Amino acid sequence: MAIAGSGVLPAEVDVAVVGAGFSGLYMLYRLRGLGLRTVVFDDAGDVGGTWYWNRYPGARCDVPTTDYAYSFDALLEEDWVWSEKYATQPEILAYLRHVADRYDLRRDIRFGTRITAAAWDEAARRWRLRTGDGNEVSCRYYIMASGCLSLPKAPDIDGVDRYRGEVYLTGRWPHDRVDFSGKRVAVVGTGSSGIQCIPLIAGEATRLTVFQRTPNFSVPARNGPPPADRVTQLATDRDGYREAARWSRGGVPRELTDVSGVTAPEQVRRERFEAAWQAGELFAILGVFSDQGVNAVSNDHVAEMIREKIRAVVSDADVADALCPKDYPFGTKRPCLDSSYFETFNLPHVRLVDLRRTPITAVTEAGIDTAEESFEFDAIVFATGFDAMTGPLVSVAVTGTDGVTLEDKWQHGPVTYLGLMTTGFPNFFTITGPQSPSVLSNMVVSIEQHVDWIADCLRRLRAENLDRIEPTPLAEAGWVQHNQDCADITLYPRANSWYMGANVPGKPRVFLPYVGGVDAYRRACDEVAEKGFVGFRLDGPAGSRCNDGVIRRLQPDMAMVLDLVASLGLPPIETMSAADARAFSEATAASRPPGPEVGEIADAVLPGPAGDLAYRLYRPPTQGPHPLIAYFHGGGWVLGSQDSDDPLCRDLCVRTGSVVVSVNYRHAPEDRFPAAADDAFAAANWIAANAAALGGIPGQLTVAGWSAGGNVAAITCQLARDAGGPDIASQLLLAPVTDCDLARPSYASNGEGFILTAGLMRWFWDHYADAADRANPKASPLRGTLAGLPPAVVVTAEFDPLRDEGDAYAEALAAAGVPVRHIRARGHTHTSLTMVDVVISGAPVRAEIAEALDSLRSVPARS
Ligand SMILES: Cc1cc2nc3c(=O)[nH]c(=O)nc-3n(C[C@H](O)[C@H](O)[C@H](O)COP(=O)(O)OP(=O)(O)OC[C@H]3O[C@@H](n4cnc5c(N)ncnc54)[C@H](O)[C@@H]3O)c2cc1C
């Protein structure tokens, strides 16, 4: 086979690409198509990347090969037939060689050539790359297709160099077959590579000792011929199947479930699990329940069922126990697919050494010493993983615009825009870089998406006579925040995984890949490009332009709720009668999760100015008496009841350790202004007077409300001050209505698409108050006198039409000398915080509210 890299290295090219695996090969193909002079470097001796280096026995893909293949050329697809569901390393390497031959790619690839340094020359607007053999090449665009798992992690064990036997690293396996027959072999590491090679090495070795630090979840691959259903789908509608993969969550078409592992009955849970177990596919077992990635209870059901399977296979109970992962949620470390991995431990010549119980103390000349034993080996195989995602990038000395290296810039974790570029490093692209879906997806789908985006970007730059592109600090910070927001709602950060950089000593603990999904990610990238490269500064002979901005500000789970709501095509509430609107909101409320358990819930009535008012009391599980919260529900003075804000009241009760008394009040249009405010004031009076009987601590009353409830809560505080009682210790105003002026900017920016619309607010006001009454402080508390009011916690949400009036109230309270904690719920909407156990990202905000209320309780009372 012809290996290229001969001839003189051109001094200048348009594009230099590092890496000749799946990424580099397709990138070269696309760049050629654009007529850009390109050179590709790889320190390997041929194409293949991962599949060139990882030649250990049992090396295979763990995404079915029908899916783990290029889709950019239908003819290529039709010409290549995979022999197995999960192809072996030689077959995947043969495929990539076939691709290189088919498109004559090798002539532009320099093999055996490592890029060691790259520096940006601002004057020339070019990158200058240095190779390991001292050559230089200058390029306009520099693309790292260097892989996420291409830098093996050296075993960090004392004495490795001393060992006299054979040493193998799975990620750098020899090209000649290694024969373990008749040998005493050690395998150190039980991640994906260890789990793949252990059964095969056990088949040859006379004795195999497996050293395990962290047990891994693994699922039987059930390998065989490519799945018939998928082969048929591809044969009948290849384009449709590939397009579905591009817009799927993980890069493989799959029907997503809405079955919760928390609420599904035991039998359903087991049936669903068993089906996924039999399927032998990672995305199946990762998708048994809709909530297993975000809910610890749901996750543990899956984890426990896998542990049951392990115990059923492994005959020695102690060994089985050691092989069962217990200290991290399932899926938060990459799960494995195996062929007879657990069964291998039943063989008489195979032994497991649990390094958590007996750690390795040293590698000796003859083998391995643990705290309890000395082992002698003829060969040691280190399956110790990779310095994943960032390792290959920062191992090159990449120096950007102001002399800062990439390693320095990323010393606290990677900082990127879209995982594609990073500020201060113009014209520098990373394929499947950190903060893109990469290792959480079928990587070939993610690779094609990145390559296509970059190629399209370079095409457009050239078409517009521009030659420099760099993300802005604002866009980059926004993307980093969005990544963090996505990871924070999942269980991923709970594991010490390589996704978190935890396998490499000294590496910052930051969640590296984008967890929002291939589909959401593709949408964001497309949107950036379609809207004129949002968040990028573009320069060149044609001038400069920058459409600065943040592409994703909404909390990711709230965005999913909004997508779902939009997809339902529901009629706007403001088109309904009040009775229909109430029936609709009650039906919606009936389908939500209930919220946390409290100690006791009791329904009763209290006297109002025009008859009894129903209330619901929530008592904490702890011994009382407790602080007391008089709570008023939302619903625009028209909708809602003591029932409607149930999950939020439970949450408030548990988080604040307070008795919550949620009071219903009269509603419009039957009872218009000021009925709601009068009822709230009367209720607060009654609750304060009956504090002890309700289980509350007299003098520790908080008046609270959400939305229109926040409106009547704020007014109640003003009325109480003016009337000289009741004594209110603090007020909690959640996204409150504080003013009748609907012309504030947040009405324009957030008035559509975030559930509470500007139109609905108008409808509420019209039902509640005549125009002449609306400026009355009993309807618009912002227009009242604010001095002398109780200390306040005011919560406003970024995407709420009511945001600006809430902000104005917090500012006016502070200006009037009232102690205020103003919590701005970033990325949230008017309803986010009420969606307990649905919008998980609301939980930290509610925790902050509880902490703020607690701190206000220690503020000295007003004189
Ligand atoms: C054992 C194993 C199994 C896997 N199975 C799957 C799977 O089933 N599904 C899946 O989606 N993903 C899988 N992956 C992830 C896999 O890495 C990707 O799917 C894919 O092969 C990555 O292609 P790439 O071209 O981006 O990077 P790579 O294939 O890693 O290629 C990068 C190349 O760049 C070279 N390089 C890096 N730095 C430099 C430098 N400074 N100078 C010169 N050359 C450099 C490397 O030597 C390497 O050859 C697996 C990974 C491993 C290790």
The ligand as an SDF file (V2000), in Angstrom:
LIG
                    3D

 53 58  0  0  0  0  0  0  0  0999 V2000
  -11.0570    1.3960   21.5140 C   0  0  0  0  0  0  0  0  0  0  0  0
  -11.9500    2.4830   21.0850 C   0  0  0  0  0  0  0  0  0  0  0  0
  -13.2100    2.1820   20.6140 C   0  0  0  0  0  0  0  0  0  0  0  0
  -14.0580    3.1980   20.2150 C   0  0  0  0  0  0  0  0  0  0  0  0
  -15.3120    2.8940   19.7760 N   0  0  0  0  0  0  0  0  0  0  0  0
  -16.1490    3.8720   19.4100 C   0  0  0  0  0  0  0  0  0  0  0  0
  -17.4730    3.5880   18.9740 C   0  0  0  0  0  0  0  0  0  0  0  0
  -17.9030    2.4770   18.9030 O   0  0  0  0  0  0  0  0  0  0  0  0
  -18.2750    4.6160   18.6510 N   0  0  0  0  0  0  0  0  0  0  0  0
  -17.8370    5.8890   18.6970 C   0  0  0  0  0  0  0  0  0  0  0  0
  -18.6020    6.7800   18.3910 O   0  0  0  0  0  0  0  0  0  0  0  0
  -16.5980    6.1940   19.0740 N   0  0  0  0  0  0  0  0  0  0  0  0
  -15.7460    5.2240   19.4340 C   0  0  0  0  0  0  0  0  0  0  0  0
  -14.4880    5.5460   19.8440 N   0  0  0  0  0  0  0  0  0  0  0  0
  -14.0300    6.9290   19.7910 C   0  0  0  0  0  0  0  0  0  0  0  0
  -13.1660    7.1660   18.5280 C   0  0  0  0  0  0  0  0  0  0  0  0
  -12.0180    7.7870   18.9640 O   0  0  0  0  0  0  0  0  0  0  0  0
  -13.9250    7.9720   17.5100 C   0  0  0  0  0  0  0  0  0  0  0  0
  -15.0950    7.2900   17.1500 O   0  0  0  0  0  0  0  0  0  0  0  0
  -13.1910    8.2680   16.2050 C   0  0  0  0  0  0  0  0  0  0  0  0
  -12.4600    7.1920   15.7470 O   0  0  0  0  0  0  0  0  0  0  0  0
  -12.3340    9.4890   16.3370 C   0  0  0  0  0  0  0  0  0  0  0  0
  -11.8430    9.8560   15.0990 O   0  0  0  0  0  0  0  0  0  0  0  0
  -10.9130   11.1410   14.9570 P   0  0  0  0  0  0  0  0  0  0  0  0
  -10.4270   11.1600   13.5790 O   0  0  0  0  0  0  0  0  0  0  0  0
  -11.6200   12.3200   15.4530 O   0  0  0  0  0  0  0  0  0  0  0  0
   -9.7260   10.9110   15.9960 O   0  0  0  0  0  0  0  0  0  0  0  0
   -8.6990    9.7310   16.0660 P   0  0  0  0  0  0  0  0  0  0  0  0
   -9.2340    8.5280   15.4210 O   0  0  0  0  0  0  0  0  0  0  0  0
   -8.2760    9.6320   17.4650 O   0  0  0  0  0  0  0  0  0  0  0  0
   -7.4950   10.2330   15.1700 O   0  0  0  0  0  0  0  0  0  0  0  0
   -6.6790   11.2930   15.5510 C   0  0  0  0  0  0  0  0  0  0  0  0
   -5.3080   11.1190   14.9490 C   0  0  0  0  0  0  0  0  0  0  0  0
   -4.6010   12.3250   15.1720 O   0  0  0  0  0  0  0  0  0  0  0  0
   -3.2860   11.9990   15.4830 C   0  0  0  0  0  0  0  0  0  0  0  0
   -2.6950   13.0990   16.2310 N   0  0  0  0  0  0  0  0  0  0  0  0
   -3.1190   13.6240   17.4000 C   0  0  0  0  0  0  0  0  0  0  0  0
   -2.3230   14.6330   17.7830 N   0  0  0  0  0  0  0  0  0  0  0  0
   -1.3890   14.7520   16.8260 C   0  0  0  0  0  0  0  0  0  0  0  0
   -0.2940   15.6350   16.6340 C   0  0  0  0  0  0  0  0  0  0  0  0
    0.0000   16.5860   17.5110 N   0  0  0  0  0  0  0  0  0  0  0  0
    0.4590   15.4870   15.5330 N   0  0  0  0  0  0  0  0  0  0  0  0
    0.1750   14.5270   14.6330 C   0  0  0  0  0  0  0  0  0  0  0  0
   -0.8400   13.6640   14.7480 N   0  0  0  0  0  0  0  0  0  0  0  0
   -1.6080   13.7920   15.8390 C   0  0  0  0  0  0  0  0  0  0  0  0
   -3.4100   10.7390   16.2900 C   0  0  0  0  0  0  0  0  0  0  0  0
   -2.2250    9.9970   16.3220 O   0  0  0  0  0  0  0  0  0  0  0  0
   -4.5210   10.0220   15.5870 C   0  0  0  0  0  0  0  0  0  0  0  0
   -4.0200    9.1570   14.6170 O   0  0  0  0  0  0  0  0  0  0  0  0
  -13.6200    4.5510   20.2750 C   0  0  0  0  0  0  0  0  0  0  0  0
  -12.3650    4.8340   20.7720 C   0  0  0  0  0  0  0  0  0  0  0  0
  -11.5320    3.8200   21.1790 C   0  0  0  0  0  0  0  0  0  0  0  0
  -10.1840    4.1850   21.7040 C   0  0  0  0  0  0  0  0  0  0  0  0
  1  2  1  0
  2  3  1  0
  2 52  2  0
  3  4  2  0
  4  5  1  0
  4 50  1  0
  5  6  2  0
  6  7  1  0
  6 13  1  0
  7  8  2  0
  7  9  1  0
  9 10  1  0
 10 11  2  0
 10 12  1  0
 12 13  2  0
 13 14  1  0
 14 15  1  0
 14 50  1  0
 15 16  1  0
 16 17  1  0
 16 18  1  0
 18 19  1  0
 18 20  1  0
 20 21  1  0
 20 22  1  0
 22 23  1  0
 23 24  1  0
 24 25  2  0
 24 26  1  0
 24 27  1  0
 27 28  1  0
 28 29  2  0
 28 30  1  0
 28 31  1  0
 31 32  1  0
 32 33  1  0
 33 34  1  0
 33 48  1  0
 34 35  1  0
 35 36  1  0
 35 46  1  0
 36 37  1  0
 36 45  1  0
 37 38  2  0
 38 39  1  0
 39 40  1  0
 39 45  2  0
 40 41  1  0
 40 42  2  0
 42 43  1  0
 43 44  2  0
 44 45  1  0
 46 47  1  0
 46 48  1  0
 48 49  1  0
 50 51  2  0
 51 52  1  0
 52 53  1  0
M  END
$$$$
